[in-house]
Amino acid sequence: MPSTISTRAELLSSAQSASGRCWRAVEAQNIVSTAKLTDNAVEQKLLEERIEKSKPRIPPECRALNYLLSTPFRYGAPYPRGSRFRRAGRGPGVFYASENPDTAIAELCFWRLVFFAESPQTKWPSGAGEYTAFASRYATDRCADLTGRPFNDREPIWMHKSKYDDCQELAEIARTANIEIIKYWSVRDPKKRLNIALLTCRAFAAPEPVERQTWRIILNAYGARAICESPRSSLDFDRAAFRDDPRIDALNWDR
């Protein structure tokens, strides 16, 4: 039965080239955390090598990439929960990123608040958390742009805040058509800028991040505040910022 979301033929006929930079934000604890457990650089390197061997394996096409780029594609362990273009359980990885670093930070702040919504007994952190936003280069001849024709008439499907089944189905069909990148509007960014989902490591145009920023995020009963050191900037997401998402609507702010 043909999909009501899209078809392989539609994806193939509308595929287009795309290139540029995309941003992703992650916790900045990996190096500091292992340094605390060792006495010198040699010990730290040995510890990190052992930790690396204990992790799920990296697909062959991703092994030349910096770990920041390859990590979402590791497999061997079930994906704990479904995301917009990836079902829960075992399956191909997705590198979620944004066209603008502010969008990546908005996405990160949302998911940090979801964590507290799902952990009602957890107190707000006493200090700021440190995060790294990094830019990567991408290039492909097979991009599905959901913000343009023929997909934009189904925008309510692609931009649903919490229901991902249809998007996951689209991604599975896209993989059969060798689509490497999906572009779509962010539903977390107040300015609704672009998100970019890389479905394969082959879509990276460089093996290393090309730019990094350090961000500190403060979470409390008033919302989330993100502060970048360089270039100096800040973003505020109050209690109402993500209120249309049922997960945030259920958040107990006063804890």
C-alpha positions, -999 to 999 in steps of 0.1 A, spaced: 0 0 0 15 34 -9 23 58 19 0 87 26 31 106 38 53 104 7 64 79 -18 99 68 -29 92 82 -64 82 116 -50 113 118 -29 135 108 -58 119 133 -82 122 162 -58 157 154 -44 181 184 -47 217 192 -39 224 209 -6 256 221 11 267 244 39 273 243 76 251 229 104 252 233 141 247 208 169 250 213 207 262 187 232 274 185 268 310 196 273 320 170 299 338 143 282 374 155 286 369 171 320 352 140 334 380 116 325 407 141 337 392 140 372 397 102 374 434 101 363 467 116 375 483 125 342 477 127 304 490 91 298 466 76 322 438 97 308 445 86 273 445 49 284 412 54 302 396 70 272 408 42 250 392 16 273 359 36 274 359 38 236 362 0 233 332 -5 256 309 17 234 288 5 205 308 1 173 310 29 147 298 20 112 328 17 87 317 48 67 319 69 99 353 59 112 373 87 97 351 113 114 356 131 146 336 115 174 313 145 177 301 137 141 301 99 143 285 94 178 248 96 166 255 68 141 269 43 166 249 11 167 248 -20 188 225 -7 215 188 1 212 178 37 208 160 45 241 131 66 226 118 77 193 128 110 178 115 129 148 132 108 121 143 78 141 121 51 158 129 37 192 149 5 193 177 -7 170 180 12 137 201 36 116 213 68 133 204 104 126 226 134 132 203 162 142 216 197 136 204 233 128 213 259 103 219 285 131 236 279 164 208 297 183 184 271 169 206 243 181 206 259 216 168 263 216 165 226 208 190 217 235 171 239 261 138 222 252 152 187 257 169 197 290 135 209 302 118 177 290 143 158 313 130 177 343 94 173 332 100 135 333 119 137 366 95 156 389 116 149 420 149 162 405 159 196 418 170 224 395 208 224 391 225 249 414 249 261 387 251 265 350 258 235 327 285 238 301 278 229 265 296 229 232 280 241 200 299 230 169 296 235 132 301 208 106 302 210 68 278 189 48 272 184 11 249 160 -8 231 156 -42 201 140 -24 184 163 0 146 163 8 136 198 17 103 196 36 100 234 36 95 236 -1 74 219 -28 60 193 -30 62 188 8 53 221 23 15 215 20 21 188 47 38 212 71 15 203 101 27 167 98 64 176 97 61 202 125 40 183 150 55 190 184 53 155 198 39 130 173 67 116 152 53 85 136 47 101 102 82 117 101 97 84 111 79 67 82 91 94 58 127 89 69 124 51 63 111 57 28 139 84 23 166 58 31 153 35 4 157 64 -21 192 71 -8 182 105 5 210 117 27 197 149 43 162 161 54 156 198 59 127 210 80 115 239 102 124 239 139 94 239 162 116 249 192 132 280 177 110 311 182 121 323 148 113 289 132 146 285 114 159 254 97 168 221 112 189 196 92 189 159 97 218 139 83 207 103 77 242 91 68 279 99 76 284 102 38 267 136 40 296 152 59 319 172 37 347 175 63 358 150 90 362 176 118 340 204 132 349 237 116 339 260 144 330 257 181 313 278 207 310 274 245 276 279 260 264 279 296 228 271 303 210 280 335 177 261 343 154 272 371 117 279 379 117 308 354 128 288 324 162 284 306 189 310 300 217 303 276 249 324 275 276 322 249 311 334 257 323 342 222 307 357 203 290 372 234 252 366 232 224 352 253 190 336 248 161 334 272 133 308 271 107 315 298 80 292 310 58 300 280 85 294 254 76 257 247 41 257 263 24 241 233 43 209 238 24 185 262 56 174 278 64 210 289 28 217 298 31 189 324 64 203 339 64 212 376 84 244 376 84 250 414 106 223 428 
